[in-house]
Amino acid sequence: MTKDYIWIVTDDAVPTSTEGERGGWGDQLRQKVLKYKEVKLPIADLEQKMNEFLQLVGRLFKQVDDQIGSQSSMQLDEVELLVEIGGEGEIKLVAGGKATGKGAITLKFKRFEAQHNE
């Protein structure tokens, strides 16, 4: 059975310094490139971690619905989350609504209401 993988480019790597750095644009570019690393992640592991993350998020929003209750005219209708995948496959929720300088996946959840055509 073959494993499927996905490549993640991350800046989790610790920047290295080169001895005798002259500080020219070539050295600066090299430092920027060296701070990134490529990580090969098994899809099955990533699927499991994403599933666990979504279950936790689902519990949070179910709690919101439970607290609002059926007596209220308010309803949580839509949720949009920014998510990053770390170098070891960890799923990170991006706070503040911006993934500053990083790639992020936007997950948008909309409440599904069954429509009755009678």
QUISUL-V28788 format. One record per residue. N is the residue number from 0. RES is the residue in three letters. SS is DSSP state (H for helix, E for strand, L for the rest). PHI is phi in degrees with one decimal (* if undefined). BURIAL is + if it has 16 or more other ideal C-beta (glycine too) atoms within 10 Angstrom, else -. Layout:
N:RES:SS:PHI:BURIAL + N:RES:SS:PHI:BURIAL
This chain:
0:MET:L:*:- + 1:THR:L:-88.4:- + 2:LYS:L:-94.6:- + 3:ASP:L:-93.3:- + 4:TYR:E:-127.8:- + 5:ILE:E:-130.3:- + 6:TRP:E:-93.2:- + 7:ILE:E:-115.7:+ + 8:VAL:E:-100.3:- + 9:THR:E:-133.3:+ + 10:ASP:L:-102.6:- + 11:ASP:L:-72.0:- + 12:ALA:L:-69.7:- + 13:VAL:L:-81.9:- + 14:PRO:L:-60.0:- + 15:THR:L:-102.1:- + 16:SER:L:-107.3:- + 17:THR:L:-100.6:- + 18:GLU:L:-66.8:- + 19:GLY:L:68.7:- + 20:GLU:L:-59.7:- + 21:ARG:L:-93.0:- + 22:GLY:L:81.7:- + 23:GLY:L:-72.3:- + 24:TRP:H:-64.0:- + 25:GLY:H:-65.0:- + 26:ASP:H:-67.8:- + 27:GLN:H:-64.6:- + 28:LEU:H:-64.6:- + 29:ARG:H:-59.8:- + 30:GLN:H:-63.1:- + 31:LYS:H:-65.8:- + 32:VAL:H:-69.7:- + 33:LEU:H:-67.2:- + 34:LYS:L:-75.0:- + 35:TYR:L:-96.6:- + 36:LYS:E:-137.4:- + 37:GLU:E:-101.8:- + 38:VAL:E:-125.5:+ + 39:LYS:E:-97.8:- + 40:LEU:E:-110.4:+ + 41:PRO:E:-65.9:- + 42:ILE:H:-57.0:- + 43:ALA:H:-59.5:- + 44:ASP:H:-65.9:- + 45:LEU:H:-64.7:+ + 46:GLU:H:-60.2:- + 47:GLN:H:-63.6:- + 48:LYS:H:-67.2:+ + 49:MET:H:-66.3:+ + 50:ASN:H:-61.4:- + 51:GLU:H:-62.4:- + 52:PHE:H:-60.8:+ + 53:LEU:H:-66.1:- + 54:GLN:H:-64.0:- + 55:LEU:H:-64.6:- + 56:VAL:H:-62.9:+ + 57:GLY:H:-59.8:- + 58:ARG:H:-63.4:- + 59:LEU:H:-61.5:- + 60:PHE:H:-77.0:- + 61:LYS:H:-66.0:- + 62:GLN:H:-62.5:- + 63:VAL:H:-61.0:- + 64:ASP:H:-59.2:- + 65:ASP:H:-63.5:- + 66:GLN:H:-72.3:- + 67:ILE:H:-66.8:- + 68:GLY:L:75.7:- + 69:SER:L:-79.2:- + 70:GLN:L:-80.4:- + 71:SER:L:-93.5:- + 72:SER:L:-87.1:- + 73:MET:L:-87.1:- + 74:GLN:L:-151.4:- + 75:LEU:L:-73.2:- + 76:ASP:L:-105.1:- + 77:GLU:E:-151.7:- + 78:VAL:E:-133.4:- + 79:GLU:E:-124.4:- + 80:LEU:E:-122.6:+ + 81:LEU:E:-101.9:+ + 82:VAL:E:-128.7:+ + 83:GLU:E:-114.7:+ + 84:ILE:E:-108.5:+ + 85:GLY:L:-80.2:- + 86:GLY:L:-64.1:+ + 87:GLU:L:-109.5:- + 88:GLY:L:87.5:+ + 89:GLU:L:-71.7:- + 90:ILE:E:-98.8:+ + 91:LYS:E:-119.1:- + 92:LEU:E:-80.6:- + 93:VAL:L:-86.9:+ + 94:ALA:H:-85.6:- + 95:GLY:H:83.4:- + 96:GLY:H:78.4:- + 97:LYS:L:-134.6:- + 98:ALA:L:-102.2:- + 99:THR:L:-61.3:- + 100:GLY:L:72.7:- + 101:LYS:L:-123.9:- + 102:GLY:L:-80.5:- + 103:ALA:L:-142.5:+ + 104:ILE:E:-102.1:- + 105:THR:E:-95.1:- + 106:LEU:E:-108.4:- + 107:LYS:E:-117.8:- + 108:PHE:E:-112.1:- + 109:LYS:E:-122.4:- + 110:ARG:L:-63.3:- + 111:PHE:L:-97.3:- + 112:GLU:L:-111.1:- + 113:ALA:L:-66.8:- + 114:GLN:L:-99.1:- + 115:HIS:L:-104.5:- + 116:ASN:L:-104.3:- + 117:GLU:L:-108.9:-
